[in-house]
Amino acid sequence: MINRRKFISAAAAAGMAGLIPKSLRSVNLPVSRAGGELPVIISTWKHGLPSNAAAMKVLKEGGSVLDAVEHGVRVPEGDPDIHSVGLGGYPDRDGRVTLDASIMGPDGNAGSVACIEHIVHPVSVARKVMEDTPHELLVGKGALLFALEQGFKQENLLTPAAEKAWKKWLVKAKYEPVINWENEPNKYHDTIGLLAVDKKGDVAGACTTSGMAFKMSGRVGDSPIIGAGLFVDNEVGAVTATGMGELVLKTLGSFLVVEFMRNGMSPQQACEAAVMRIVHKLPENKKFQVGYIAVNKNGETGGYSLQPGFDYAVYQDGENKLTDAKSYY
């Protein structure tokens, strides 16, 4: 006799597979039942390793999964040697360091800030937006005023190293984002997105960035947009994105990955399918990088990118390890 639950799950997976062009489908799309030991933490890029360690410390000391993701991404936010997040982030073309961040918890609540200046830890401001206002997103001057009202310290975020890089760029002032733009010796890369599942199976995520270096003033990417740069569904899992935010925004990438997982794909399959959606829909994809990482409630993880060069960190089963993601190109 056919098990009714397995039949329905398999049918749902098959239905979702039908949304992907035949040439872009994975070979098999079994309903994901695999998993790993909980808790598990996964984050983008090499700076995810110390972020994971900080987040796991919170969980081991009895903190909430929401506390864990916030404290995890605060590590690169406060590091002046990381030029794509928080303090040390490269400025826009006018020399202003503007930051974006989002956070989302297991109850479905979320908060974000965009284009905020002078605050080292925008993720913590985003959490205050989530918990202490009726809103989800505050931007620009309004976000800064709210942060100051909440007791955050106003600081100059333009470090000497970032100012030097900006002045060098000003010589030609050519705005031409390139793949893995921060692939320099001893430097870290791009957005920090971090996802966690605690021992109870509750899920949370956070994402924070200074955005593209030398961007137009006022530009906002995918990171503070719930459903684009970050999405959490406590019934399914969580996803975060890195890379060229415009491509992620145009496809609502993180929400898409969660929905693929909801319909039976593993985190790995879902990340691959979301990248394939970009390849299929957006002709400019060949010029840029996008990477996704995902985790489901069972503790299974995955990551995939458009171009080679993306890596992500996973802390699970007592090990905190960096993995080179597979890529479409």
NORWOCOR-V421902 format. One record per pair of residues at least 12 apart in sequence whose C-alpha atoms are under 10 Angstrom apart, sorted by the first residue. I is the first residue (numbers start at 1). J is the second residue. Records with the same first field share a line. If there is no record, write none. Layout:
I = J + J
This chain:
6 = 31
9 = 30 + 31 + 32 + 262 + 263 + 264
10 = 29 + 30 + 31 + 32 + 263 + 264 + 265
11 = 31 + 263 + 264
12 = 31 + 260 + 262 + 263 + 264 + 265
13 = 29 + 30 + 31 + 32 + 260 + 261 + 262 + 263 + 264 + 265
14 = 28 + 29 + 30 + 31 + 263 + 264 + 265
15 = 263 + 264
16 = 29 + 259 + 260 + 261 + 262 + 263 + 264 + 265
17 = 29 + 260 + 263 + 264 + 265 + 273
19 = 260 + 273 + 277
20 = 273 + 274 + 276 + 277 + 280
21 = 273 + 276 + 277 + 280
23 = 276 + 280
24 = 272 + 273 + 275 + 276 + 277 + 279 + 280
25 = 269 + 272 + 273 + 276
26 = 265 + 269 + 270 + 272 + 273 + 276
27 = 269
28 = 265 + 269
29 = 263 + 264 + 265 + 266 + 269 + 270
30 = 264 + 265 + 266 + 269
31 = 261 + 262 + 263 + 264 + 265 + 266
32 = 261 + 262 + 263 + 264 + 265 + 266 + 267 + 268 + 269 + 296 + 298 + 300
33 = 264 + 265 + 266 + 296 + 298 + 300
34 = 266 + 296 + 298 + 299 + 300 + 301
35 = 266 + 295 + 296 + 297 + 298 + 299 + 300 + 301
36 = 296 + 297 + 298 + 299 + 300 + 301 + 316 + 317
37 = 197 + 198 + 199 + 298 + 299 + 300 + 316 + 317 + 318
38 = 196 + 197 + 198 + 199 + 200 + 201 + 297 + 298 + 299 + 300 + 315 + 316 + 317
39 = 56 + 59 + 60 + 65 + 196 + 197 + 198 + 199 + 200 + 201 + 202 + 203 + 297 + 298 + 299 + 315 + 316 + 317 + 318
40 = 52 + 55 + 56 + 59 + 195 + 196 + 197 + 198 + 199 + 201 + 203 + 295 + 296 + 297 + 298 + 299 + 300 + 301 + 314 + 315 + 316 + 317 + 318 + 319 + 320
41 = 53 + 55 + 56 + 65 + 68 + 69 + 72 + 194 + 195 + 196 + 197 + 198 + 203 + 204 + 205 + 295 + 299 + 301 + 313 + 314 + 315 + 316 + 320
42 = 55 + 69 + 193 + 194 + 195 + 196 + 197 + 205 + 239 + 240 + 293 + 294 + 295 + 299 + 301 + 302 + 303 + 312 + 313 + 314 + 315 + 316 + 320 + 321 + 322
43 = 69 + 72 + 73 + 191 + 192 + 193 + 194 + 195 + 196 + 205 + 206 + 207 + 239 + 240 + 241 + 292 + 293 + 294 + 303 + 311 + 312 + 313 + 314 + 315 + 322
44 = 189 + 190 + 191 + 192 + 193 + 194 + 195 + 207 + 240 + 241 + 242 + 291 + 292 + 293 + 303 + 310 + 311 + 312 + 313 + 314 + 322 + 323
45 = 188 + 189 + 190 + 191 + 192 + 193 + 194 + 242 + 291 + 309 + 310 + 311 + 312 + 313 + 322 + 323 + 324 + 325
46 = 187 + 188 + 189 + 190 + 192 + 310 + 311 + 312 + 313 + 321 + 322 + 323
47 = 73 + 75 + 76 + 79 + 82 + 187 + 188 + 189 + 190 + 191 + 192 + 311 + 312 + 313 + 322
48 = 72 + 73 + 75 + 76 + 188 + 191 + 192 + 193 + 194 + 311 + 312 + 313 + 314 + 315 + 320 + 321 + 322
49 = 72 + 312 + 313 + 314 + 315 + 320 + 321 + 322
50 = 72 + 73 + 75 + 76 + 313 + 320
51 = 68 + 69 + 70 + 71 + 72 + 73 + 74 + 75 + 76 + 77 + 192 + 193 + 194 + 313 + 315
52 = 68 + 69 + 71 + 72 + 73 + 75 + 194 + 195 + 196 + 313 + 314 + 315 + 316 + 320 + 321
53 = 68 + 71 + 72 + 75 + 314 + 315 + 319 + 320
54 = 68 + 69 + 70 + 71 + 72 + 73 + 74 + 75
55 = 67 + 68 + 69 + 70 + 71 + 72 + 73 + 74 + 75 + 194 + 195 + 196 + 315
56 = 68 + 69 + 71 + 72 + 196 + 198 + 315 + 316 + 318 + 320
57 = 71 + 72
58 = 70 + 71 + 72
59 = 196 + 197 + 198 + 199
60 = 198 + 199
63 = 198
64 = 105 + 198 + 202 + 203 + 204
65 = 105 + 106 + 195 + 196 + 197 + 198 + 199 + 200 + 201 + 202 + 203 + 204 + 205
66 = 103 + 104 + 105 + 106 + 127 + 195 + 196 + 197 + 198 + 202 + 203 + 204 + 205 + 206
67 = 105 + 124 + 127 + 204 + 205
68 = 194 + 195 + 196 + 197 + 198 + 204 + 205 + 206
69 = 103 + 104 + 105 + 123 + 193 + 194 + 195 + 196 + 197 + 203 + 204 + 205 + 206 + 207
70 = 102 + 103 + 104 + 121 + 123 + 124 + 126 + 127 + 194 + 195 + 204 + 205 + 206 + 207 + 208
71 = 121 + 123 + 124 + 206
72 = 192 + 193 + 194 + 195 + 196 + 205 + 206
73 = 85 + 86 + 101 + 121 + 122 + 123 + 124 + 191 + 192 + 193 + 194 + 195 + 205 + 206 + 207 + 208 + 209
74 = 86 + 120 + 121 + 122 + 123 + 124 + 192 + 206 + 207 + 208
75 = 121 + 192
76 = 88 + 121 + 188 + 191 + 192 + 208 + 209
77 = 89 + 99 + 119 + 120 + 121 + 122 + 123 + 192 + 208 + 209 + 210
78 = 120 + 121
79 = 120
80 = 120 + 157 + 158 + 159 + 160 + 161 + 162
81 = 159 + 161 + 162 + 186 + 187 + 188
82 = 162 + 182 + 186 + 187 + 188 + 189 + 190
83 = 159 + 161 + 162 + 165 + 182 + 187 + 188 + 189 + 190 + 191 + 209 + 210 + 211 + 213
84 = 99 + 162 + 181 + 182 + 187 + 188 + 189 + 190 + 191 + 192 + 208 + 209 + 210 + 211 + 212 + 213
85 = 97 + 98 + 99 + 100 + 101 + 120 + 121 + 122 + 188 + 189 + 190 + 191 + 192 + 207 + 208 + 209 + 210 + 211
86 = 98 + 99 + 100 + 101 + 117 + 118 + 119 + 120 + 121 + 122 + 123 + 157 + 158 + 191 + 208 + 209 + 210 + 211
87 = 99 + 118 + 119 + 120 + 121 + 155 + 156 + 157 + 158 + 159 + 162 + 210
88 = 120 + 156 + 157 + 158 + 159 + 160 + 161 + 162 + 163 + 210
89 = 120 + 157 + 158 + 159 + 161 + 162 + 163 + 190 + 209 + 210 + 211 + 212 + 213
90 = 157 + 158 + 159 + 161 + 162 + 163 + 164 + 165 + 166 + 210 + 211 + 212 + 213 + 214 + 215
91 = 157 + 158 + 159 + 162 + 163 + 165 + 166 + 210 + 211 + 212 + 213 + 214 + 215 + 216 + 217
92 = 166 + 210 + 211 + 212 + 213 + 214 + 215 + 216 + 217 + 218 + 219
93 = 166 + 167 + 169 + 170 + 173 + 174 + 175 + 213 + 214 + 215 + 216 + 217
94 = 166 + 170 + 214 + 215 + 216 + 217
95 = 158 + 162 + 163 + 166 + 167 + 170 + 213 + 214 + 215 + 217
96 = 115 + 117 + 118 + 156 + 157 + 158 + 163 + 166 + 214 + 215 + 217 + 218
97 = 115 + 116 + 117 + 118 + 119 + 156 + 157 + 158 + 159 + 162 + 163 + 210 + 211 + 213 + 214 + 217
98 = 114 + 115 + 116 + 117 + 118 + 119 + 122 + 140 + 157 + 158 + 209 + 210 + 211 + 215 + 217 + 218 + 219 + 220
99 = 113 + 114 + 115 + 116 + 117 + 118 + 119 + 120 + 121 + 122 + 123 + 139 + 140 + 157 + 208 + 209 + 210 + 211 + 220 + 221 + 223 + 224
100 = 112 + 113 + 114 + 115 + 116 + 117 + 121 + 122 + 123 + 126 + 139 + 140 + 191 + 207 + 208 + 209 + 210 + 211 + 220 + 221 + 222 + 223 + 224 + 225
101 = 113 + 114 + 115 + 116 + 121 + 122 + 123 + 124 + 125 + 126 + 127 + 137 + 191 + 192 + 193 + 206 + 207 + 208 + 209 + 210 + 211 + 221 + 222 + 223 + 224 + 225 + 229 + 230
102 = 114 + 122 + 123 + 124 + 125 + 126 + 127 + 129 + 130 + 136 + 137 + 193 + 205 + 206 + 207 + 208 + 209 + 222 + 223 + 224 + 225 + 226 + 229 + 230 + 231
103 = 122 + 123 + 124 + 125 + 126 + 127 + 128 + 129 + 130 + 136 + 193 + 194 + 195 + 204 + 205 + 206 + 207 + 208 + 223 + 224 + 225 + 226 + 230 + 231 + 232
104 = 126 + 127 + 130 + 195 + 203 + 204 + 205 + 206 + 207 + 226 + 230 + 231 + 232 + 233 + 238
105 = 127 + 130 + 196 + 202 + 203 + 204 + 205 + 206 + 231 + 232 + 233 + 234 + 238
106 = 197 + 201 + 202 + 203 + 204 + 205 + 232 + 233 + 234 + 235 + 237 + 238
107 = 202 + 203 + 204 + 232 + 233 + 234
108 = 203 + 204 + 231 + 232 + 233 + 234
109 = 127 + 130 + 131 + 136 + 204 + 232
110 = 126 + 127 + 128 + 129 + 130 + 131 + 135 + 136 + 137 + 204 + 205 + 206 + 225 + 226 + 230 + 231 + 232
111 = 123 + 124 + 125 + 126 + 127 + 128 + 129 + 130 + 131 + 132 + 133 + 134 + 135 + 136 + 137 + 138 + 206 + 224 + 225 + 226
112 = 124 + 125 + 126 + 127 + 128 + 129 + 130 + 135 + 136 + 137 + 138 + 139 + 143 + 206 + 207 + 208 + 223 + 224 + 225 + 226
113 = 125 + 126 + 127 + 128 + 129 + 130 + 136 + 137 + 138 + 139 + 140 + 142 + 143 + 144 + 147 + 208 + 223 + 224 + 225
114 = 126 + 137 + 138 + 139 + 140 + 141 + 142 + 143 + 144 + 208 + 209 + 210 + 218 + 219 + 220 + 221 + 222 + 223 + 224 + 225
115 = 138 + 139 + 140 + 141 + 142 + 143 + 144 + 210 + 211 + 217 + 218 + 219 + 220 + 221 + 224
116 = 138 + 139 + 140 + 141 + 142 + 143 + 144 + 145 + 147 + 210 + 218
117 = 139 + 140 + 141 + 143 + 144 + 154 + 155 + 156 + 157 + 210
118 = 144 + 147 + 148 + 152 + 153 + 154 + 155 + 156 + 157 + 158
119 = 143 + 144 + 147 + 148 + 152 + 153 + 154 + 155 + 156 + 157
120 = 152 + 153 + 154 + 155 + 156 + 157
121 = 147 + 152 + 153 + 208
122 = 143 + 144 + 147 + 152 + 207 + 208 + 209 + 210
123 = 206 + 207 + 208 + 209 + 224
124 = 147 + 152 + 206
125 = 138 + 143 + 144 + 146 + 147 + 148 + 150 + 151 + 152
126 = 138 + 143 + 147 + 206 + 208 + 224
127 = 206
128 = 146 + 147 + 150
129 = 143 + 146 + 147 + 150
132 = 150
133 = 146
136 = 224 + 225 + 226
137 = 224 + 225 + 226
138 = 224
139 = 218 + 220 + 224
140 = 218
162 = 213
165 = 213 + 214
166 = 213 + 214
169 = 213 + 214
170 = 214
173 = 214
174 = 214
175 = 212 + 213 + 214 + 215 + 216
176 = 213 + 214 + 215
177 = 212 + 213 + 214 + 215 + 244 + 287 + 288 + 289
178 = 212 + 244 + 287 + 288 + 289
179 = 243 + 244 + 286 + 287 + 288 + 289 + 290 + 306 + 307 + 308 + 309
180 = 243 + 244 + 288 + 289 + 290 + 307 + 308 + 309 + 310
181 = 212 + 213 + 243 + 288 + 289
182 = 213
183 = 309
189 = 242 + 243 + 310 + 311
190 = 208 + 209 + 210 + 211 + 212 + 213 + 242 + 243 + 244 + 310
191 = 207 + 208 + 209 + 210 + 211 + 212 + 223 + 229 + 240 + 241 + 242 + 243 + 244 + 245
192 = 206 + 207 + 208 + 209 + 210 + 223 + 240 + 241 + 242 + 312
193 = 205 + 206 + 207 + 208 + 209 + 223 + 229 + 230 + 239 + 240 + 241 + 242 + 292 + 293 + 312
194 = 206 + 207 + 208 + 230 + 238 + 239 + 240 + 241 + 293 + 294 + 312 + 313 + 314
195 = 207 + 230 + 231 + 232 + 237 + 238 + 239 + 240 + 293 + 294 + 295 + 296 + 314
196 = 237 + 238 + 294 + 295 + 296 + 297 + 299 + 314 + 315
197 = 234 + 237 + 238 + 295 + 296 + 297 + 298 + 299 + 300
198 = 297 + 299
199 = 297 + 299
200 = 297
201 = 234 + 235 + 236 + 237 + 296 + 297 + 298 + 299
202 = 233 + 234 + 235 + 236 + 237 + 297
203 = 232 + 233 + 234 + 235 + 236 + 237 + 238 + 295 + 296 + 297 + 299
204 = 230 + 231 + 232 + 233 + 234 + 237 + 238 + 239
205 = 230 + 231 + 232 + 233 + 237 + 238 + 239 + 240
206 = 223 + 224 + 229 + 230 + 231 + 232 + 238 + 239 + 240
207 = 222 + 223 + 224 + 225 + 226 + 229 + 230 + 231 + 240 + 241 + 242
208 = 223 + 224 + 229 + 230 + 242
209 = 221 + 222 + 223 + 224 + 242
210 = 223
211 = 223 + 242 + 243 + 244 + 245
212 = 243 + 244 + 245
220 = 245 + 246
221 = 242 + 243 + 244 + 245 + 246 + 247 + 248 + 249
222 = 240 + 241 + 242 + 243 + 244 + 245 + 246 + 247 + 248 + 249 + 250 + 252 + 253 + 254
223 = 240 + 241 + 242 + 243 + 245 + 248 + 249
225 = 245 + 248 + 249 + 252 + 254
226 = 240 + 249 + 252 + 254 + 255
227 = 239 + 240 + 241 + 248 + 249 + 251 + 252 + 253 + 254 + 255 + 256 + 257 + 258
228 = 240 + 241 + 245 + 246 + 247 + 248 + 249 + 250 + 251 + 252 + 253 + 254 + 255 + 256 + 257
229 = 241 + 242 + 243 + 245 + 248 + 249 + 252 + 253 + 254 + 255 + 292
230 = 242 + 252 + 253 + 254 + 255 + 258 + 292 + 294
231 = 252 + 253 + 254 + 255 + 256 + 257 + 258 + 294
232 = 254 + 255 + 258 + 294 + 295 + 296
233 = 255 + 258 + 259 + 262 + 296 + 297
234 = 296 + 297
235 = 258 + 262 + 296 + 297
236 = 258 + 259 + 260 + 261 + 262 + 263 + 264 + 295 + 296 + 297 + 298
237 = 257 + 258 + 259 + 261 + 262 + 267 + 294 + 295 + 296 + 297 + 298 + 299 + 300 + 301
238 = 254 + 255 + 257 + 258 + 261 + 267 + 293 + 294 + 295 + 296 + 297 + 301
239 = 253 + 254 + 255 + 256 + 257 + 258 + 267 + 270 + 271 + 292 + 293 + 294 + 295 + 296 + 301 + 302 + 303
240 = 253 + 254 + 255 + 257 + 258 + 271 + 291 + 292 + 293 + 294 + 295 + 303
241 = 253 + 254 + 271 + 290 + 291 + 292 + 293 + 294 + 303 + 304 + 305
242 = 289 + 290 + 291 + 292 + 293 + 305 + 310
243 = 288 + 289 + 290 + 291 + 292 + 305 + 306 + 310
244 = 285 + 287 + 288 + 289 + 290 + 291
245 = 288 + 289 + 290
246 = 288 + 290
247 = 275 + 278 + 279 + 281 + 282 + 284 + 285 + 288 + 289 + 290
248 = 274 + 275 + 278 + 290 + 291 + 292
250 = 278 + 281 + 282
251 = 274 + 275 + 277 + 278 + 281 + 282
252 = 274
253 = 271 + 273 + 274 + 275 + 277 + 278 + 290 + 291 + 292
254 = 270 + 271 + 274 + 292 + 293 + 294
255 = 274
256 = 270 + 271 + 273 + 274 + 277
257 = 269 + 270 + 271 + 272 + 273 + 274 + 275 + 292 + 293 + 294
258 = 270 + 271 + 274 + 294 + 295 + 296
260 = 273 + 274
261 = 294 + 295 + 296
262 = 296
266 = 294 + 295 + 296 + 300 + 301 + 302
267 = 292 + 293 + 294 + 295 + 296 + 299 + 300 + 301 + 302 + 303 + 304
268 = 292 + 293 + 294 + 295 + 300 + 301 + 302 + 303 + 304 + 326
269 = 294 + 302 + 303 + 304
270 = 292 + 293 + 294 + 302 + 303 + 304
271 = 291 + 292 + 293 + 294 + 301 + 302 + 303 + 304 + 305
272 = 291 + 292 + 293 + 302 + 303 + 304 + 305 + 306 + 326 + 327 + 328
273 = 304
274 = 291 + 292 + 304 + 305 + 306
275 = 290 + 291 + 292 + 304 + 305 + 306 + 327 + 328
276 = 305 + 306 + 328
278 = 290 + 306
279 = 306 + 328
285 = 306 + 307
286 = 306 + 307 + 329
287 = 306 + 307
288 = 306 + 307
289 = 305 + 306 + 307 + 308 + 309 + 310 + 327
290 = 304 + 305 + 306 + 307 + 308 + 310 + 327
291 = 303 + 304 + 305 + 306 + 307 + 308 + 309 + 310 + 311 + 312 + 325 + 326 + 327
292 = 304 + 305 + 306 + 310 + 312 + 325
293 = 305 + 311 + 312 + 313 + 325
299 = 316
300 = 316
301 = 314 + 316
302 = 314 + 323 + 325 + 326
303 = 323 + 324 + 325 + 326 + 327
304 = 324 + 325 + 326 + 327 + 328
305 = 324 + 325 + 326 + 327 + 328 + 329
306 = 325 + 326 + 327 + 328 + 329
307 = 325 + 326 + 327 + 328 + 329
308 = 324 + 325 + 326 + 327 + 328 + 329
309 = 324 + 325 + 326 + 327
310 = 323 + 324 + 325 + 326 + 327
311 = 323 + 324 + 325 + 326
312 = 324 + 325
